[in-house]
Amino acid sequence: MNISRRLGTLVVFGVPAVIGGGIVYALFGSYVSVFAYEIILLFVAGGLASK
């Protein structure tokens, strides 16, 4: 996988990070749950970008 495709994958995961973070905060009302969501999303994005 070339560098542009890896960067594209990480950019695509930026949208769920912002929008999803807001949704998670609205559902749970806690920044701890938002940080947990972001960390999980980071691991998934890193796993897909490292292939």
mmCIF file as Biopython writes it, N, C-alpha, C and O atoms, coordinates in Angstrom:
data_model
#
loop_
_atom_site.group_PDB
_atom_site.id
_atom_site.type_symbol
_atom_site.label_atom_id
_atom_site.label_alt_id
_atom_site.label_comp_id
_atom_site.label_asym_id
_atom_site.label_entity_id
_atom_site.label_seq_id
_atom_site.pdbx_PDB_ins_code
_atom_site.Cartn_x
_atom_site.Cartn_y
_atom_site.Cartn_z
_atom_site.occupancy
_atom_site.B_iso_or_equiv
_atom_site.auth_seq_id
_atom_site.auth_asym_id
_atom_site.pdbx_PDB_model_num
ATOM 1   N N  . MET A ? 1  ? 0.858   -1.164 0.000  1.0 0.0 1  A 1 
ATOM 2   C CA . MET A ? 1  ? 0.000   0.000  0.000  1.0 0.0 1  A 1 
ATOM 3   C C  . MET A ? 1  ? 0.906   1.230  0.000  1.0 0.0 1  A 1 
ATOM 4   O O  . MET A ? 1  ? 1.791   1.360  0.846  1.0 0.0 1  A 1 
ATOM 5   N N  . ASN A ? 2  ? 0.680   2.116  -0.941 1.0 0.0 2  A 1 
ATOM 6   C CA . ASN A ? 2  ? 1.532   3.301  -1.028 1.0 0.0 2  A 1 
ATOM 7   C C  . ASN A ? 2  ? 1.101   4.369  -0.011 1.0 0.0 2  A 1 
ATOM 8   O O  . ASN A ? 2  ? 0.062   4.259  0.640  1.0 0.0 2  A 1 
ATOM 9   N N  . ILE A ? 3  ? 1.925   5.383  0.093  1.0 0.0 3  A 1 
ATOM 10  C CA . ILE A ? 3  ? 1.732   6.399  1.137  1.0 0.0 3  A 1 
ATOM 11  C C  . ILE A ? 3  ? 0.446   7.198  0.936  1.0 0.0 3  A 1 
ATOM 12  O O  . ILE A ? 3  ? -0.207  7.568  1.913  1.0 0.0 3  A 1 
ATOM 13  N N  . SER A ? 4  ? 0.075   7.467  -0.307 1.0 0.0 4  A 1 
ATOM 14  C CA . SER A ? 4  ? -1.148  8.250  -0.529 1.0 0.0 4  A 1 
ATOM 15  C C  . SER A ? 4  ? -2.388  7.465  -0.117 1.0 0.0 4  A 1 
ATOM 16  O O  . SER A ? 4  ? -3.356  8.041  0.379  1.0 0.0 4  A 1 
ATOM 17  N N  . ARG A ? 5  ? -2.361  6.177  -0.320 1.0 0.0 5  A 1 
ATOM 18  C CA . ARG A ? 5  ? -3.511  5.369  0.094  1.0 0.0 5  A 1 
ATOM 19  C C  . ARG A ? 5  ? -3.590  5.275  1.615  1.0 0.0 5  A 1 
ATOM 20  O O  . ARG A ? 5  ? -4.684  5.300  2.180  1.0 0.0 5  A 1 
ATOM 21  N N  . ARG A ? 6  ? -2.451  5.169  2.275  1.0 0.0 6  A 1 
ATOM 22  C CA . ARG A ? 6  ? -2.444  5.146  3.740  1.0 0.0 6  A 1 
ATOM 23  C C  . ARG A ? 6  ? -2.975  6.453  4.312  1.0 0.0 6  A 1 
ATOM 24  O O  . ARG A ? 6  ? -3.784  6.445  5.240  1.0 0.0 6  A 1 
ATOM 25  N N  . LEU A ? 7  ? -2.524  7.566  3.765  1.0 0.0 7  A 1 
ATOM 26  C CA . LEU A ? 7  ? -3.001  8.865  4.241  1.0 0.0 7  A 1 
ATOM 27  C C  . LEU A ? 7  ? -4.489  9.038  3.954  1.0 0.0 7  A 1 
ATOM 28  O O  . LEU A ? 7  ? -5.211  9.621  4.762  1.0 0.0 7  A 1 
ATOM 29  N N  . GLY A ? 8  ? -4.948  8.542  2.820  1.0 0.0 8  A 1 
ATOM 30  C CA . GLY A ? 8  ? -6.368  8.605  2.493  1.0 0.0 8  A 1 
ATOM 31  C C  . GLY A ? 8  ? -7.209  7.822  3.483  1.0 0.0 8  A 1 
ATOM 32  O O  . GLY A ? 8  ? -8.292  8.261  3.872  1.0 0.0 8  A 1 
ATOM 33  N N  . THR A ? 9  ? -6.712  6.665  3.890  1.0 0.0 9  A 1 
ATOM 34  C CA . THR A ? 9  ? -7.424  5.863  4.885  1.0 0.0 9  A 1 
ATOM 35  C C  . THR A ? 9  ? -7.533  6.614  6.203  1.0 0.0 9  A 1 
ATOM 36  O O  . THR A ? 9  ? -8.586  6.597  6.840  1.0 0.0 9  A 1 
ATOM 37  N N  . LEU A ? 10 ? -6.470  7.263  6.611  1.0 0.0 10 A 1 
ATOM 38  C CA . LEU A ? 10 ? -6.504  8.011  7.866  1.0 0.0 10 A 1 
ATOM 39  C C  . LEU A ? 10 ? -7.412  9.236  7.776  1.0 0.0 10 A 1 
ATOM 40  O O  . LEU A ? 10 ? -8.057  9.596  8.761  1.0 0.0 10 A 1 
ATOM 41  N N  . VAL A ? 11 ? -7.472  9.881  6.612  1.0 0.0 11 A 1 
ATOM 42  C CA . VAL A ? 11 ? -8.370  11.020 6.430  1.0 0.0 11 A 1 
ATOM 43  C C  . VAL A ? 11 ? -9.823  10.559 6.478  1.0 0.0 11 A 1 
ATOM 44  O O  . VAL A ? 11 ? -10.674 11.234 7.057  1.0 0.0 11 A 1 
ATOM 45  N N  . VAL A ? 12 ? -10.106 9.409  5.869  1.0 0.0 12 A 1 
ATOM 46  C CA . VAL A ? 12 ? -11.474 8.880  5.873  1.0 0.0 12 A 1 
ATOM 47  C C  . VAL A ? 12 ? -11.920 8.568  7.298  1.0 0.0 12 A 1 
ATOM 48  O O  . VAL A ? 12 ? -13.100 8.713  7.618  1.0 0.0 12 A 1 
ATOM 49  N N  . PHE A ? 13 ? -10.999 8.145  8.153  1.0 0.0 13 A 1 
ATOM 50  C CA . PHE A ? 13 ? -11.348 7.885  9.539  1.0 0.0 13 A 1 
ATOM 51  C C  . PHE A ? 13 ? -11.460 9.160  10.365 1.0 0.0 13 A 1 
ATOM 52  O O  . PHE A ? 13 ? -11.896 9.100  11.514 1.0 0.0 13 A 1 
ATOM 53  N N  . GLY A ? 14 ? -11.087 10.297 9.823  1.0 0.0 14 A 1 
ATOM 54  C CA . GLY A ? 14 ? -11.227 11.558 10.532 1.0 0.0 14 A 1 
ATOM 55  C C  . GLY A ? 14 ? -12.672 11.987 10.664 1.0 0.0 14 A 1 
ATOM 56  O O  . GLY A ? 14 ? -13.052 12.587 11.670 1.0 0.0 14 A 1 
ATOM 57  N N  . VAL A ? 15 ? -13.479 11.690 9.667  1.0 0.0 15 A 1 
ATOM 58  C CA . VAL A ? 15 ? -14.901 12.070 9.711  1.0 0.0 15 A 1 
ATOM 59  C C  . VAL A ? 15 ? -15.636 11.315 10.818 1.0 0.0 15 A 1 
ATOM 60  O O  . VAL A ? 15 ? -16.341 11.947 11.604 1.0 0.0 15 A 1 
ATOM 61  N N  . PRO A ? 16 ? -15.500 9.983  10.911 1.0 0.0 16 A 1 
ATOM 62  C CA . PRO A ? 16 ? -16.169 9.308  12.033 1.0 0.0 16 A 1 
ATOM 63  C C  . PRO A ? 16 ? -15.618 9.729  13.392 1.0 0.0 16 A 1 
ATOM 64  O O  . PRO A ? 16 ? -16.322 9.652  14.399 1.0 0.0 16 A 1 
ATOM 65  N N  . ALA A ? 17 ? -14.374 10.169 13.426 1.0 0.0 17 A 1 
ATOM 66  C CA . ALA A ? 17 ? -13.811 10.616 14.703 1.0 0.0 17 A 1 
ATOM 67  C C  . ALA A ? 17 ? -14.520 11.868 15.186 1.0 0.0 17 A 1 
ATOM 68  O O  . ALA A ? 17 ? -14.844 11.974 16.369 1.0 0.0 17 A 1 
ATOM 69  N N  . VAL A ? 18 ? -14.766 12.813 14.300 1.0 0.0 18 A 1 
ATOM 70  C CA . VAL A ? 18 ? -15.414 14.067 14.696 1.0 0.0 18 A 1 
ATOM 71  C C  . VAL A ? 18 ? -16.908 13.872 14.916 1.0 0.0 18 A 1 
ATOM 72  O O  . VAL A ? 18 ? -17.439 14.224 15.969 1.0 0.0 18 A 1 
ATOM 73  N N  . ILE A ? 19 ? -17.577 13.314 13.924 1.0 0.0 19 A 1 
ATOM 74  C CA . ILE A ? 19 ? -19.032 13.130 14.014 1.0 0.0 19 A 1 
ATOM 75  C C  . ILE A ? 19 ? -19.379 12.095 15.078 1.0 0.0 19 A 1 
ATOM 76  O O  . ILE A ? 19 ? -20.272 12.309 15.897 1.0 0.0 19 A 1 
ATOM 77  N N  . GLY A ? 20 ? -18.671 10.980 15.058 1.0 0.0 20 A 1 
ATOM 78  C CA . GLY A ? 20 ? -18.936 9.917  16.027 1.0 0.0 20 A 1 
ATOM 79  C C  . GLY A ? 20 ? -18.639 10.345 17.450 1.0 0.0 20 A 1 
ATOM 80  O O  . GLY A ? 20 ? -19.336 9.949  18.384 1.0 0.0 20 A 1 
ATOM 81  N N  . GLY A ? 21 ? -17.595 11.161 17.617 1.0 0.0 21 A 1 
ATOM 82  C CA . GLY A ? 21 ? -17.297 11.666 18.951 1.0 0.0 21 A 1 
ATOM 83  C C  . GLY A ? 21 ? -18.432 12.498 19.513 1.0 0.0 21 A 1 
ATOM 84  O O  . GLY A ? 21 ? -18.751 12.406 20.698 1.0 0.0 21 A 1 
ATOM 85  N N  . GLY A ? 22 ? -19.035 13.303 18.667 1.0 0.0 22 A 1 
ATOM 86  C CA . GLY A ? 22 ? -20.196 14.092 19.098 1.0 0.0 22 A 1 
ATOM 87  C C  . GLY A ? 22 ? -21.386 13.230 19.436 1.0 0.0 22 A 1 
ATOM 88  O O  . GLY A ? 22 ? -22.104 13.495 20.400 1.0 0.0 22 A 1 
ATOM 89  N N  . ILE A ? 23 ? -21.594 12.202 18.646 1.0 0.0 23 A 1 
ATOM 90  C CA . ILE A ? 23 ? -22.721 11.296 18.909 1.0 0.0 23 A 1 
ATOM 91  C C  . ILE A ? 23 ? -22.505 10.531 20.208 1.0 0.0 23 A 1 
ATOM 92  O O  . ILE A ? 23 ? -23.428 10.382 21.008 1.0 0.0 23 A 1 
ATOM 93  N N  . VAL A ? 24 ? -21.285 10.049 20.412 1.0 0.0 24 A 1 
ATOM 94  C CA . VAL A ? 24 ? -20.984 9.314  21.644 1.0 0.0 24 A 1 
ATOM 95  C C  . VAL A ? 24 ? -21.145 10.218 22.858 1.0 0.0 24 A 1 
ATOM 96  O O  . VAL A ? 24 ? -21.659 9.784  23.888 1.0 0.0 24 A 1 
ATOM 97  N N  . TYR A ? 25 ? -20.710 11.471 22.747 1.0 0.0 25 A 1 
ATOM 98  C CA . TYR A ? 25 ? -20.881 12.399 23.864 1.0 0.0 25 A 1 
ATOM 99  C C  . TYR A ? 25 ? -22.367 12.673 24.125 1.0 0.0 25 A 1 
ATOM 100 O O  . TYR A ? 25 ? -22.791 12.771 25.276 1.0 0.0 25 A 1 
ATOM 101 N N  . ALA A ? 26 ? -23.144 12.796 23.066 1.0 0.0 26 A 1 
ATOM 102 C CA . ALA A ? 26 ? -24.572 13.045 23.234 1.0 0.0 26 A 1 
ATOM 103 C C  . ALA A ? 26 ? -25.269 11.850 23.891 1.0 0.0 26 A 1 
ATOM 104 O O  . ALA A ? 26 ? -26.201 12.026 24.677 1.0 0.0 26 A 1 
ATOM 105 N N  . LEU A ? 27 ? -24.820 10.651 23.572 1.0 0.0 27 A 1 
ATOM 106 C CA . LEU A ? 27 ? -25.451 9.456  24.143 1.0 0.0 27 A 1 
ATOM 107 C C  . LEU A ? 27 ? -25.052 9.227  25.596 1.0 0.0 27 A 1 
ATOM 108 O O  . LEU A ? 27 ? -25.900 8.919  26.433 1.0 0.0 27 A 1 
ATOM 109 N N  . PHE A ? 28 ? -23.770 9.377  25.895 1.0 0.0 28 A 1 
ATOM 110 C CA . PHE A ? 28 ? -23.270 9.029  27.224 1.0 0.0 28 A 1 
ATOM 111 C C  . PHE A ? 28 ? -23.003 10.237 28.113 1.0 0.0 28 A 1 
ATOM 112 O O  . PHE A ? 28 ? -22.982 10.099 29.336 1.0 0.0 28 A 1 
ATOM 113 N N  . GLY A ? 29 ? -22.799 11.417 27.532 1.0 0.0 29 A 1 
ATOM 114 C CA . GLY A ? 29 ? -22.589 12.619 28.315 1.0 0.0 29 A 1 
ATOM 115 C C  . GLY A ? 29 ? -21.276 12.642 29.084 1.0 0.0 29 A 1 
ATOM 116 O O  . GLY A ? 29 ? -21.169 13.290 30.125 1.0 0.0 29 A 1 
ATOM 117 N N  . SER A ? 30 ? -20.283 11.937 28.568 1.0 0.0 30 A 1 
ATOM 118 C CA . SER A ? 30 ? -19.011 11.856 29.272 1.0 0.0 30 A 1 
ATOM 119 C C  . SER A ? 30 ? -17.867 11.865 28.268 1.0 0.0 30 A 1 
ATOM 120 O O  . SER A ? 30 ? -17.932 11.213 27.225 1.0 0.0 30 A 1 
ATOM 121 N N  . TYR A ? 31 ? -16.824 12.611 28.596 1.0 0.0 31 A 1 
ATOM 122 C CA . TYR A ? 31 ? -15.662 12.636 27.715 1.0 0.0 31 A 1 
ATOM 123 C C  . TYR A ? 31 ? -14.842 11.363 27.814 1.0 0.0 31 A 1 
ATOM 124 O O  . TYR A ? 31 ? -14.075 11.055 26.902 1.0 0.0 31 A 1 
ATOM 125 N N  . VAL A ? 32 ? -14.984 10.624 28.888 1.0 0.0 32 A 1 
ATOM 126 C CA . VAL A ? 32 ? -14.261 9.353  29.020 1.0 0.0 32 A 1 
ATOM 127 C C  . VAL A ? 32 ? -14.717 8.382  27.933 1.0 0.0 32 A 1 
ATOM 128 O O  . VAL A ? 32 ? -13.895 7.696  27.326 1.0 0.0 32 A 1 
ATOM 129 N N  . SER A ? 33 ? -16.009 8.325  27.690 1.0 0.0 33 A 1 
ATOM 130 C CA . SER A ? 33 ? -16.518 7.444  26.643 1.0 0.0 33 A 1 
ATOM 131 C C  . SER A ? 33 ? -16.084 7.925  25.258 1.0 0.0 33 A 1 
ATOM 132 O O  . SER A ? 33 ? -15.859 7.110  24.363 1.0 0.0 33 A 1 
ATOM 133 N N  . VAL A ? 34 ? -15.967 9.230  25.078 1.0 0.0 34 A 1 
ATOM 134 C CA . VAL A ? 34 ? -15.489 9.770  23.802 1.0 0.0 34 A 1 
ATOM 135 C C  . VAL A ? 34 ? -14.033 9.380  23.587 1.0 0.0 34 A 1 
ATOM 136 O O  . VAL A ? 34 ? -13.654 8.988  22.484 1.0 0.0 34 A 1 
ATOM 137 N N  . PHE A ? 35 ? -13.208 9.484  24.638 1.0 0.0 35 A 1 
ATOM 138 C CA . PHE A ? 35 ? -11.805 9.086  24.512 1.0 0.0 35 A 1 
ATOM 139 C C  . PHE A ? 35 ? -11.680 7.599  24.223 1.0 0.0 35 A 1 
ATOM 140 O O  . PHE A ? 35 ? -10.824 7.196  23.436 1.0 0.0 35 A 1 
ATOM 141 N N  . ALA A ? 36 ? -12.515 6.778  24.843 1.0 0.0 36 A 1 
ATOM 142 C CA . ALA A ? 36 ? -12.493 5.337  24.569 1.0 0.0 36 A 1 
ATOM 143 C C  . ALA A ? 36 ? -12.865 5.070  23.110 1.0 0.0 36 A 1 
ATOM 144 O O  . ALA A ? 36 ? -12.230 4.252  22.444 1.0 0.0 36 A 1 
ATOM 145 N N  . TYR A ? 37 ? -13.885 5.754  22.621 1.0 0.0 37 A 1 
ATOM 146 C CA . TYR A ? 37 ? -14.294 5.607  21.222 1.0 0.0 37 A 1 
ATOM 147 C C  . TYR A ? 37 ? -13.173 6.023  20.274 1.0 0.0 37 A 1 
ATOM 148 O O  . TYR A ? 37 ? -12.906 5.346  19.281 1.0 0.0 37 A 1 
ATOM 149 N N  . GLU A ? 38 ? -12.527 7.129  20.585 1.0 0.0 38 A 1 
ATOM 150 C CA . GLU A ? 38 ? -11.440 7.630  19.730 1.0 0.0 38 A 1 
ATOM 151 C C  . GLU A ? 38 ? -10.252 6.673  19.720 1.0 0.0 38 A 1 
ATOM 152 O O  . GLU A ? 38 ? -9.633  6.469  18.676 1.0 0.0 38 A 1 
ATOM 153 N N  . ILE A ? 39 ? -9.934  6.092  20.853 1.0 0.0 39 A 1 
ATOM 154 C CA . ILE A ? 39 ? -8.819  5.146  20.926 1.0 0.0 39 A 1 
ATOM 155 C C  . ILE A ? 39 ? -9.129  3.893  20.123 1.0 0.0 39 A 1 
ATOM 156 O O  . ILE A ? 39 ? -8.265  3.390  19.405 1.0 0.0 39 A 1 
ATOM 157 N N  . ILE A ? 40 ? -10.342 3.385  20.234 1.0 0.0 40 A 1 
ATOM 158 C CA . ILE A ? 40 ? -10.737 2.214  19.441 1.0 0.0 40 A 1 
ATOM 159 C C  . ILE A ? 40 ? -10.672 2.541  17.955 1.0 0.0 40 A 1 
ATOM 160 O O  . ILE A ? 40 ? -10.177 1.740  17.162 1.0 0.0 40 A 1 
ATOM 161 N N  . LEU A ? 41 ? -11.165 3.705  17.579 1.0 0.0 41 A 1 
ATOM 162 C CA . LEU A ? 41 ? -11.130 4.122  16.185 1.0 0.0 41 A 1 
ATOM 163 C C  . LEU A ? 41 ? -9.694  4.281  15.694 1.0 0.0 41 A 1 
ATOM 164 O O  . LEU A ? 41 ? -9.390  3.951  14.548 1.0 0.0 41 A 1 
ATOM 165 N N  . LEU A ? 42 ? -8.823  4.779  16.544 1.0 0.0 42 A 1 
ATOM 166 C CA . LEU A ? 42 ? -7.417  4.927  16.196 1.0 0.0 42 A 1 
ATOM 167 C C  . LEU A ? 42 ? -6.754  3.578  15.947 1.0 0.0 42 A 1 
ATOM 168 O O  . LEU A ? 42 ? -5.975  3.437  15.005 1.0 0.0 42 A 1 
ATOM 169 N N  . PHE A ? 43 ? -7.052  2.590  16.778 1.0 0.0 43 A 1 
ATOM 170 C CA . PHE A ? 43 ? -6.495  1.255  16.571 1.0 0.0 43 A 1 
ATOM 171 C C  . PHE A ? 43 ? -6.994  0.623  15.273 1.0 0.0 43 A 1 
ATOM 172 O O  . PHE A ? 43 ? -6.226  -0.022 14.559 1.0 0.0 43 A 1 
ATOM 173 N N  . VAL A ? 44 ? -8.268  0.805  14.971 1.0 0.0 44 A 1 
ATOM 174 C CA . VAL A ? 44 ? -8.822  0.254  13.725 1.0 0.0 44 A 1 
ATOM 175 C C  . VAL A ? 44 ? -8.193  0.941  12.520 1.0 0.0 44 A 1 
ATOM 176 O O  . VAL A ? 44 ? -7.810  0.273  11.559 1.0 0.0 44 A 1 
ATOM 177 N N  . ALA A ? 45 ? -8.085  2.251  12.559 1.0 0.0 45 A 1 
ATOM 178 C CA . ALA A ? 45 ? -7.480  2.992  11.447 1.0 0.0 45 A 1 
ATOM 179 C C  . ALA A ? 45 ? -6.013  2.626  11.284 1.0 0.0 45 A 1 
ATOM 180 O O  . ALA A ? 45 ? -5.531  2.462  10.163 1.0 0.0 45 A 1 
ATOM 181 N N  . GLY A ? 46 ? -5.306  2.499  12.393 1.0 0.0 46 A 1 
ATOM 182 C CA . GLY A ? 46 ? -3.901  2.095  12.326 1.0 0.0 46 A 1 
ATOM 183 C C  . GLY A ? 46 ? -3.736  0.696  11.784 1.0 0.0 46 A 1 
ATOM 184 O O  . GLY A ? 46 ? -2.799  0.427  11.033 1.0 0.0 46 A 1 
ATOM 185 N N  . GLY A ? 47 ? -4.624  -0.189 12.150 1.0 0.0 47 A 1 
ATOM 186 C CA . GLY A ? 47 ? -4.575  -1.559 11.636 1.0 0.0 47 A 1 
ATOM 187 C C  . GLY A ? 47 ? -4.838  -1.613 10.137 1.0 0.0 47 A 1 
ATOM 188 O O  . GLY A ? 47 ? -4.184  -2.366 9.415  1.0 0.0 47 A 1 
ATOM 189 N N  . LEU A ? 48 ? -5.779  -0.827 9.676  1.0 0.0 48 A 1 
ATOM 190 C CA . LEU A ? 48 ? -6.079  -0.821 8.245  1.0 0.0 48 A 1 
ATOM 191 C C  . LEU A ? 48 ? -4.979  -0.108 7.441  1.0 0.0 48 A 1 
ATOM 192 O O  . LEU A ? 48 ? -4.674  -0.503 6.315  1.0 0.0 48 A 1 
ATOM 193 N N  . ALA A ? 49 ? -4.397  0.925  8.017  1.0 0.0 49 A 1 
ATOM 194 C CA . ALA A ? 49 ? -3.355  1.656  7.309  1.0 0.0 49 A 1 
ATOM 195 C C  . ALA A ? 49 ? -2.046  0.887  7.282  1.0 0.0 49 A 1 
ATOM 196 O O  . ALA A ? 49 ? -1.215  1.120  6.404  1.0 0.0 49 A 1 
ATOM 197 N N  . SER A ? 50 ? -1.846  -0.017 8.220  1.0 0.0 50 A 1 
ATOM 198 C CA . SER A ? 50 ? -0.578  -0.753 8.268  1.0 0.0 50 A 1 
ATOM 199 C C  . SER A ? 50 ? -0.549  -1.963 7.332  1.0 0.0 50 A 1 
ATOM 200 O O  . SER A ? 50 ? 0.513   -2.550 7.121  1.0 0.0 50 A 1 
ATOM 201 N N  . LYS A ? 51 ? -1.680  -2.336 6.778  1.0 0.0 51 A 1 
ATOM 202 C CA . LYS A ? 51 ? -1.715  -3.488 5.867  1.0 0.0 51 A 1 
ATOM 203 C C  . LYS A ? 51 ? -0.974  -3.229 4.599  1.0 0.0 51 A 1 
ATOM 204 O O  . LYS A ? 51 ? -0.912  -4.099 3.731  1.0 0.0 51 A 1 
#
